Amino acid sequence: MLQTTAIALLLGFWSILYLLDSFLKTHQRLSVPYFRILHYTGLSVCVVQLRWYTTYFNRCFIRFGSSRAQLLKTWFTIGVIFGVIAMVVSMLLLLMVIINTLMQQPVEQQVLTPVMPGVNLPMNQIVYYLLTLLVCAVFHELGHAIAAICEEVHVNGFGIFILALYPGAFVDLSTDHLQVIPPIRQLRIYCAGVWHNFVIVILAIMVLLFLPLFLLPFYYSGHAVAITDVVENSPVSGPKGLTRGDIVTGIDTCRVSSINDWVNCINLSREEDIMGFCIPLSNIDLTDMTIPAYVTITGNVECCPNITNTHICFGYTSVTNSSLLHSCLPARSTSERQHCNVVDDCNNSKSSMACVKPSLDNSTRLLRIVLQGRPPVLFLGHPLDLFHSVYLSNYVPYWSYIPLNLPYILETFCKYLISLSGALAILNVVPCYALDGQWILSALIELTLKSVIKTHEKRTLLYTVVLSYGTLLLGANIIIALWVLFVR
């Protein structure tokens, strides 16, 4: 229902925008000022598309490209090498996917995956996705623009667009200038975009690797985890539960210094037997508010009255009495005592001690979440409910006014940059109609095969065959990806 509503709102927005644009352009009095506004701002409206075009950055491109011309030519020459290698690699990868599909081998981890909000992209991640697309597209087109300036090709302008929901960018180059320069100079321009996408991937990986060092003045890690959010109405929410900003150092006796430790401690609590607590027999009599024990529907023994939410039923044996007894004891004070599996684990005189264990079903656990700076929080329930109730960060801020979510935002953004920018670099270099690979292939053939294949008609035929093959290859992979996403 939510997806249908979002699609309806999106279509409604674009319909209203297009109708409003058509109305203003045809209105007798409003059309002239409206066209002036469009010309001044560089905005234009098409079917489900909004464009912004400007020549404002042309001088910046010229200034930057001219001042470092020799260095940038070397930079973009490296980009040509990358582009040619990436073209071969991308073709092989796409071919392998088709072969694996025909051989009926698993392809879920190999195919291109269309990213669709609400289908395989969580709605709370859509901002990261769209922002990453915009950043990757802008840097891609900036690569083309600066390379063009270095090769003395005129840049007419630069623009950004939104197509339905997806942002993008474009650069307007002089076609006449571009067609008359030598093939190697054309390649520097054509490969600059995918080369910059690859550089973004490398930079994002470096930031991700050195993120703890960058955050060191503001956060510490490796000693605890910070709770960045608590799911509303979850078992640990509420005034006496966990709250945003709590710093977790352990679960029972299991030390928590990272999110991996948190997961391992929860899994350990599921696998191990229910832990007991050492308590003097005299204390059982003092705190006892036991009612006659009875067996519940889930199979565990209950001995506490329904009016209490601070006590739970514990089972125990002692040296003097081997029969299983039950007693209703305060959960918090009992859980603070020494842990035990049997009464022999208790340090004091065994004759005066008991090892009491919560009377719970096989899946329920009593867990003591140890916090820094405040009393522990008790959790009674399935450990997986605890896992799904909180969001954590490995980075704990030194001061309370430091944003808790900043490390997560940086990590997530870097991961999206690595994934999407890498995918754009590999896919855009495929020799396919309307992609950079189309023009890279043309210039590459002219550069390497002009002396071997003398006639222009034969080179054009080779270009058409390879381009058609690449287009069919990419098209087949897109069909496979949609089939895996929606059918399998």
C-alpha positions as CSV (number, residue, x, y, z in Angstrom):
1,M,0.0,0.0,0.0
2,L,2.8,2.4,0.9
3,Q,4.6,1.7,-2.4
4,T,1.4,2.3,-4.4
5,T,0.8,5.6,-2.6
6,A,4.3,6.8,-3.2
7,I,4.1,6.0,-6.9
8,A,0.7,7.7,-7.2
9,L,2.1,10.8,-5.4
10,L,5.2,10.8,-7.7
11,L,3.0,10.6,-10.9
12,G,0.7,13.2,-9.5
13,F,3.6,15.6,-8.9
14,W,5.0,15.2,-12.4
15,S,1.6,15.5,-14.0
16,I,0.8,18.8,-12.1
17,L,4.3,20.2,-12.9
18,Y,4.0,19.3,-16.7
19,L,0.4,20.7,-16.9
20,L,1.5,23.9,-15.1
21,D,4.5,24.3,-17.4
22,S,2.2,23.9,-20.5
23,F,-0.3,26.3,-19.1
24,L,2.2,29.0,-18.4
25,K,3.9,28.6,-21.8
26,T,0.6,29.0,-23.7
27,H,-1.1,31.7,-21.5
28,Q,-1.3,35.0,-23.4
29,R,-0.1,37.2,-20.6
30,L,2.0,34.8,-18.5
31,S,4.0,33.1,-21.3
32,V,6.5,36.0,-21.9
33,P,7.5,36.5,-18.2
34,Y,7.5,32.7,-17.7
35,F,9.9,32.2,-20.7
36,R,12.1,34.9,-19.2
37,I,12.3,33.1,-15.9
38,L,13.1,29.8,-17.6
39,H,15.9,31.5,-19.6
40,Y,17.3,33.3,-16.6
41,T,17.3,30.3,-14.3
42,G,18.2,27.7,-16.9
43,L,15.3,25.5,-15.9
44,S,13.2,23.4,-18.3
45,V,10.4,20.9,-17.8
46,C,9.8,17.8,-19.9
47,V,7.7,14.7,-19.3
48,V,8.7,13.4,-15.8
49,Q,11.9,15.4,-16.1
50,L,13.2,18.6,-14.7
51,R,16.4,20.1,-16.1
52,W,18.8,22.9,-15.0
53,Y,21.4,24.1,-17.5
54,T,24.0,26.8,-16.9
55,T,27.2,28.3,-18.4
56,Y,28.2,29.7,-15.1
57,F,30.9,27.1,-14.5
58,N,32.5,27.4,-17.9
59,R,35.2,29.8,-16.7
60,C,35.9,27.6,-13.7
61,F,36.5,24.6,-16.1
62,I,38.8,26.7,-18.3
63,R,40.7,28.1,-15.4
64,F,41.3,24.8,-13.8
65,G,42.0,22.8,-17.0
66,S,44.4,25.4,-18.4
67,S,46.5,25.9,-15.3
68,R,47.3,22.2,-14.9
69,A,47.2,21.1,-18.5
70,Q,50.2,18.8,-18.6
71,L,49.5,17.2,-15.2
72,L,45.8,16.6,-16.2
73,K,46.8,15.1,-19.6
74,T,48.8,12.5,-17.7
75,W,45.9,12.0,-15.3
76,F,43.4,11.4,-18.1
77,T,45.9,9.2,-20.0
78,I,45.9,6.9,-17.0
79,G,42.1,7.1,-17.3
80,V,42.3,5.8,-20.9
81,I,44.3,2.8,-19.7
82,F,41.7,2.1,-17.1
83,G,38.8,2.6,-19.5
84,V,40.2,0.1,-22.0
85,I,40.9,-2.5,-19.3
86,A,37.5,-1.9,-17.7
87,M,35.7,-2.4,-21.0
88,V,37.3,-5.8,-21.5
89,V,36.6,-6.8,-17.8
90,S,33.0,-5.6,-18.0
91,M,32.3,-7.6,-21.2
92,L,33.7,-10.7,-19.6
93,L,31.7,-10.3,-16.4
94,L,28.4,-9.8,-18.3
95,L,29.2,-12.8,-20.5
96,M,29.9,-15.0,-17.4
97,V,26.5,-14.0,-16.0
98,I,24.8,-15.2,-19.2
99,I,26.8,-18.4,-19.3
100,N,26.0,-19.2,-15.6
101,T,22.3,-18.5,-16.2
102,L,22.2,-20.8,-19.2
103,M,24.0,-23.5,-17.2
104,Q,21.4,-23.0,-14.5
105,Q,24.0,-22.1,-11.9
106,P,23.1,-19.7,-9.0
107,V,23.2,-16.1,-10.3
108,E,21.8,-14.1,-7.3
109,Q,25.2,-12.7,-6.4
110,Q,26.4,-12.2,-10.0
111,V,23.8,-10.3,-11.9
112,L,23.2,-6.6,-12.2
113,T,20.6,-5.7,-9.6
114,P,18.2,-2.9,-10.5
115,V,17.8,-0.7,-7.4
116,M,14.1,0.1,-6.8
117,P,13.0,2.0,-3.7
118,G,10.5,0.0,-1.7
119,V,11.4,-3.2,-3.5
120,N,15.0,-4.0,-2.8
121,L,16.0,-0.6,-1.4
122,P,14.6,0.3,2.1
123,M,12.8,3.6,2.1
124,N,15.0,4.9,5.0
125,Q,18.0,4.4,2.6
126,I,16.6,6.3,-0.3
127,V,18.3,9.6,0.6
128,Y,21.7,7.9,0.6
129,Y,21.0,6.3,-2.7
130,L,19.8,9.5,-4.5
131,L,22.5,11.6,-3.0
132,T,25.1,9.1,-4.1
133,L,23.7,9.0,-7.6
134,L,23.9,12.8,-7.8
135,V,27.5,12.9,-6.5
136,C,28.7,10.1,-8.9
137,A,27.0,11.8,-11.9
138,V,28.4,15.2,-11.1
139,F,31.9,14.0,-10.7
140,H,31.5,11.8,-13.8
141,E,30.5,14.8,-15.9
142,L,33.1,17.1,-14.4
143,G,35.7,14.6,-15.6
144,H,34.4,14.9,-19.2
145,A,34.3,18.7,-18.9
146,I,37.9,19.2,-17.5
147,A,39.3,16.6,-20.0
148,A,37.6,18.5,-22.8
149,I,39.2,21.8,-21.7
150,C,42.6,20.1,-21.6
151,E,42.1,18.8,-25.2
152,E,40.9,22.3,-26.4
153,V,37.3,21.2,-26.9
154,H,34.8,23.9,-26.1
155,V,32.4,23.3,-23.2
156,N,29.0,24.8,-24.0
157,G,27.5,24.3,-20.5
158,F,26.8,22.0,-17.6
159,G,23.5,20.7,-16.2
160,I,21.7,18.6,-13.6
161,F,18.4,16.8,-14.1
162,I,15.8,14.8,-12.2
163,L,14.2,12.0,-14.2
164,A,11.1,10.8,-12.3
165,L,12.9,10.2,-9.0
166,Y,16.5,9.7,-10.1
167,P,19.0,12.6,-10.3
168,G,21.7,12.9,-12.9
169,A,24.1,15.3,-14.6
170,F,25.3,16.2,-18.1
171,V,27.9,18.3,-19.9
172,D,27.3,19.9,-23.3
173,L,30.5,19.7,-25.4
174,S,31.1,21.1,-28.9
175,T,30.5,18.2,-31.3
176,D,32.4,19.9,-34.1
177,H,35.5,20.3,-32.0
178,L,35.3,16.8,-30.6
179,Q,35.1,15.1,-34.0
180,V,38.2,16.7,-35.5
181,I,40.7,16.0,-32.7
182,P,42.9,12.8,-32.8
183,P,41.5,9.6,-31.4
184,I,43.9,9.5,-28.3
185,R,42.6,13.0,-27.3
186,Q,39.0,11.8,-27.8
187,L,39.7,8.8,-25.6
188,R,41.0,11.1,-22.8
189,I,37.6,12.9,-22.9
190,Y,35.4,9.8,-23.3
191,C,37.2,7.8,-20.5
192,A,37.4,10.7,-18.0
193,G,33.9,10.0,-16.6
194,V,34.4,6.3,-15.8
195,W,37.9,7.1,-14.6
196,H,36.5,9.6,-12.1
197,N,33.9,7.1,-11.0
198,F,36.7,4.6,-10.2
199,V,38.7,7.3,-8.3
200,I,35.6,7.9,-6.2
201,V,35.5,4.2,-5.3
202,I,39.2,4.3,-4.3
203,L,38.7,7.4,-2.2
204,A,35.6,6.0,-0.5
205,I,37.5,2.8,0.4
206,M,40.3,4.9,1.9
207,V,37.9,7.0,4.0
208,L,36.1,3.8,5.2
209,L,39.4,2.2,6.2
210,F,40.7,5.3,8.0
211,L,37.4,6.4,9.4
212,P,38.3,5.5,13.0
213,L,41.4,7.6,12.7
214,F,39.4,10.6,11.3
215,L,36.8,10.3,14.1
216,L,39.4,9.8,16.8
217,P,39.2,13.4,18.2
218,F,35.4,13.1,18.7
219,Y,34.7,9.3,19.1
220,Y,36.4,6.3,20.6
221,S,35.8,2.7,19.6
222,G,36.9,-0.8,20.6
223,H,35.6,-0.5,24.3
224,A,31.8,-0.3,24.0
225,V,29.0,0.4,21.6
226,A,26.5,3.3,21.6
227,I,22.8,2.9,21.1
228,T,21.7,5.3,18.3
229,D,18.0,4.4,18.3
230,V,15.5,2.2,20.1
231,V,12.6,0.7,18.2
232,E,9.3,2.2,19.5
233,N,7.2,-0.2,21.5
234,S,9.9,-2.8,21.5
235,P,10.7,-5.0,24.6
236,V,13.5,-2.7,25.7
237,S,11.8,0.7,25.1
238,G,10.2,2.7,27.8
239,P,11.3,4.7,30.9
240,K,13.1,1.8,32.5
241,G,14.5,0.4,29.3
242,L,17.3,1.3,26.9
243,T,17.4,4.9,25.5
244,R,19.2,6.6,22.7
245,G,22.7,7.5,23.8
246,D,23.2,4.6,26.2
247,I,26.6,3.0,26.1
248,V,26.6,-0.8,26.3
249,T,29.7,-2.5,27.8
250,G,28.3,-6.1,28.2
251,I,25.5,-8.6,28.3
252,D,25.7,-10.6,31.6
253,T,29.4,-11.7,31.7
254,C,29.9,-11.3,28.0
255,R,32.0,-8.3,27.1
256,V,30.7,-6.0,24.4
257,S,33.3,-3.8,22.7
258,S,31.9,-3.8,19.2
259,I,28.7,-4.6,17.3
260,N,30.2,-8.0,16.4
261,D,30.6,-8.7,20.1
262,W,27.0,-7.6,20.7
263,V,25.8,-10.1,18.1
264,N,28.1,-12.9,19.4
265,C,26.9,-12.3,23.0
266,I,23.2,-12.5,21.9
267,N,23.9,-15.7,20.0
268,L,25.9,-17.1,23.0
269,S,22.9,-16.4,25.3
270,R,20.7,-18.4,22.9
271,E,23.1,-21.4,22.7
272,E,24.1,-21.7,26.4
273,D,22.0,-23.1,29.2
274,I,20.1,-20.6,31.4
275,M,22.5,-19.0,33.8
276,G,21.9,-19.2,37.6
277,F,22.8,-16.9,40.4
278,C,24.3,-17.7,43.8
279,I,22.0,-16.6,46.7
280,P,22.0,-17.5,50.4
281,L,19.1,-19.7,51.4
282,S,18.2,-17.2,54.2
283,N,17.7,-14.5,51.6
284,I,15.2,-16.7,49.7
285,D,13.0,-16.8,52.8
286,L,13.3,-13.0,53.4
287,T,12.4,-12.0,49.8
288,D,10.0,-14.8,49.1
289,M,6.5,-13.9,47.9
290,T,5.9,-17.2,46.3
291,I,2.5,-18.6,45.5
292,P,1.8,-22.3,44.8
293,A,3.8,-23.3,41.7
294,Y,1.9,-24.2,38.5
295,V,2.9,-25.1,34.9
296,T,2.1,-22.6,32.2
297,I,1.0,-23.3,28.6
298,T,4.6,-22.8,27.4
299,G,5.8,-25.5,29.8
300,N,7.7,-23.4,32.4
301,V,6.8,-23.3,36.1
302,E,5.3,-20.1,37.4
303,C,5.3,-19.2,41.1
304,C,4.9,-15.4,41.2
305,P,1.6,-13.6,41.5
306,N,0.3,-11.7,38.5
307,I,0.4,-8.3,40.3
308,T,4.2,-8.1,40.3
309,N,6.5,-7.0,37.5
310,T,9.7,-6.9,39.5
311,H,9.8,-10.5,40.6
312,I,10.2,-13.7,38.5
313,C,10.0,-17.4,39.4
314,F,13.4,-19.1,40.1
315,G,14.0,-22.8,40.5
316,Y,16.8,-24.1,42.7
317,T,18.3,-27.0,44.7
318,S,20.6,-26.9,47.6
319,V,23.0,-29.3,49.3
320,T,20.5,-30.0,52.0
321,N,17.6,-30.5,49.7
322,S,18.0,-32.2,46.3
323,S,14.4,-31.6,45.3
324,L,13.7,-28.8,42.8
325,L,12.1,-25.9,44.6
326,H,10.7,-22.7,43.3
327,S,10.7,-19.2,44.7
328,C,9.5,-15.8,43.5
329,L,12.5,-13.5,43.9
330,P,13.3,-9.9,42.8
331,A,14.9,-10.1,39.4
332,R,17.2,-7.1,39.6
333,S,18.9,-7.8,43.0
334,T,19.1,-11.5,42.2
335,S,20.7,-11.0,38.8
336,E,23.5,-8.8,40.4
337,R,24.8,-11.8,42.3
338,Q,27.6,-14.2,41.3
339,H,26.8,-16.4,38.3
340,C,26.6,-20.2,38.6
341,N,25.5,-23.3,36.8
342,V,25.4,-25.6,39.9
343,V,25.6,-24.8,43.7
344,D,29.2,-26.0,43.7
345,D,30.1,-22.8,41.7
346,C,29.2,-20.6,44.6
347,N,32.2,-19.5,46.7
348,N,30.7,-19.3,50.2
349,S,29.7,-22.3,52.3
350,K,27.7,-24.5,49.9
351,S,25.4,-25.7,52.7
352,S,24.0,-22.2,53.1
353,M,23.8,-21.3,49.4
354,A,21.6,-22.0,46.5
355,C,22.1,-21.6,42.7
356,V,18.7,-20.2,41.6
357,K,17.8,-20.2,37.9
358,P,15.0,-18.4,36.2
359,S,12.1,-20.7,35.5
360,L,11.7,-19.9,31.8
361,D,10.8,-21.8,28.6
362,N,13.6,-22.9,26.2
363,S,13.6,-19.8,24.1
364,T,13.3,-17.1,26.8
365,R,16.3,-15.6,28.6
366,L,16.9,-13.2,31.5
367,L,19.7,-10.9,30.2
368,R,21.4,-8.2,32.2
369,I,22.6,-5.4,29.8
370,V,25.5,-3.6,31.4
371,L,25.6,0.1,30.7
372,Q,28.2,2.8,31.3
373,G,27.2,5.5,33.7
374,R,23.8,4.1,34.7
375,P,22.3,0.9,36.3
376,P,22.0,-2.2,34.1
377,V,18.8,-2.9,32.2
378,L,17.1,-6.3,32.6
379,F,15.7,-7.9,29.5
380,L,13.3,-10.9,29.7
381,G,12.4,-12.5,26.4
382,H,13.8,-14.0,23.3
383,P,17.4,-12.8,22.6
384,L,16.5,-12.1,19.0
385,D,13.9,-9.6,20.2
386,L,16.7,-7.7,21.9
387,F,18.8,-7.9,18.7
388,H,16.0,-6.3,16.6
389,S,15.0,-3.7,19.2
390,V,18.1,-1.4,19.0
391,Y,20.4,0.2,16.5
392,L,24.1,0.4,17.5
393,S,27.3,2.2,16.5
394,N,30.9,1.1,17.1
395,Y,31.7,4.8,17.7
396,V,31.0,6.2,21.1
397,P,31.1,10.1,21.3
398,Y,33.3,11.7,24.0
399,W,30.7,14.4,24.6
400,S,26.9,14.2,24.6
401,Y,26.5,17.0,22.1
402,I,28.5,15.0,19.4
403,P,26.0,13.5,16.9
404,L,25.5,9.8,17.5
405,N,24.6,9.0,13.9
406,L,27.5,10.8,12.1
407,P,29.8,7.7,11.9
408,Y,26.9,5.6,10.6
409,I,26.0,8.3,8.0
410,L,29.7,8.5,6.8
411,E,30.0,4.7,6.7
412,T,26.7,4.2,4.8
413,F,27.5,7.0,2.3
414,C,31.0,5.6,1.6
415,K,29.5,2.1,1.1
416,Y,26.9,3.5,-1.4
417,L,29.7,5.4,-3.2
418,I,31.7,2.2,-3.5
419,S,28.8,0.2,-4.8
420,L,27.1,2.7,-7.1
421,S,30.2,4.5,-8.4
422,G,31.9,1.2,-9.1
423,A,28.8,-0.1,-10.9
424,L,28.6,3.1,-13.0
425,A,32.2,2.8,-13.9
426,I,31.9,-0.8,-15.1
427,L,28.5,-0.4,-16.8
428,N,29.2,2.9,-18.5
429,V,32.3,1.6,-20.2
430,V,30.4,-1.3,-21.9
431,P,30.2,-0.7,-25.7
432,C,26.5,-0.1,-25.8
433,Y,24.4,2.5,-27.5
434,A,24.0,5.8,-25.5
435,L,26.7,4.9,-23.0
436,D,30.3,6.2,-22.9
437,G,31.4,2.8,-24.1
438,Q,29.9,3.6,-27.6
439,W,32.3,6.5,-28.1
440,I,35.3,4.9,-26.4
441,L,34.9,1.9,-28.8
442,S,34.8,4.2,-31.8
443,A,37.9,6.2,-30.8
444,L,39.8,3.0,-29.8
445,I,39.2,1.4,-33.2
446,E,40.4,4.5,-35.0
447,L,43.5,4.7,-32.8
448,T,44.6,1.0,-32.9
449,L,43.2,-0.4,-36.1
450,K,43.4,2.4,-38.6
451,S,46.8,1.2,-39.9
452,V,45.6,-2.5,-40.0
453,I,42.1,-2.0,-41.4
454,K,42.6,0.6,-44.1
455,T,39.0,1.3,-45.3
456,H,36.7,3.3,-43.2
457,E,33.7,1.1,-44.2
458,K,35.3,-2.0,-42.7
459,R,36.2,-0.2,-39.4
460,T,32.6,1.1,-39.2
461,L,31.4,-2.5,-39.8
462,L,33.6,-3.8,-36.9
463,Y,32.4,-0.9,-34.7
464,T,28.8,-1.7,-35.4
465,V,29.2,-5.5,-34.8
466,V,31.0,-5.0,-31.4
467,L,28.6,-2.2,-30.4
468,S,25.6,-4.4,-31.2
469,Y,27.1,-7.3,-29.3
470,G,27.8,-5.1,-26.2
471,T,24.2,-3.7,-26.4
472,L,22.7,-7.2,-26.6
473,L,25.0,-8.4,-23.8
474,L,23.9,-5.6,-21.5
475,G,20.3,-6.0,-22.4
476,A,20.4,-9.7,-21.7
477,N,21.9,-9.0,-18.2
478,I,19.2,-6.4,-17.4
479,I,16.5,-9.0,-18.3
480,I,18.2,-11.6,-16.1
481,A,18.4,-9.1,-13.3
482,L,14.7,-8.2,-13.5
483,W,13.8,-11.9,-13.7
484,V,15.8,-12.6,-10.5
485,L,14.4,-9.6,-8.7
486,F,10.7,-10.2,-9.5
487,V,10.3,-13.8,-10.5
488,R,12.7,-16.0,-8.6
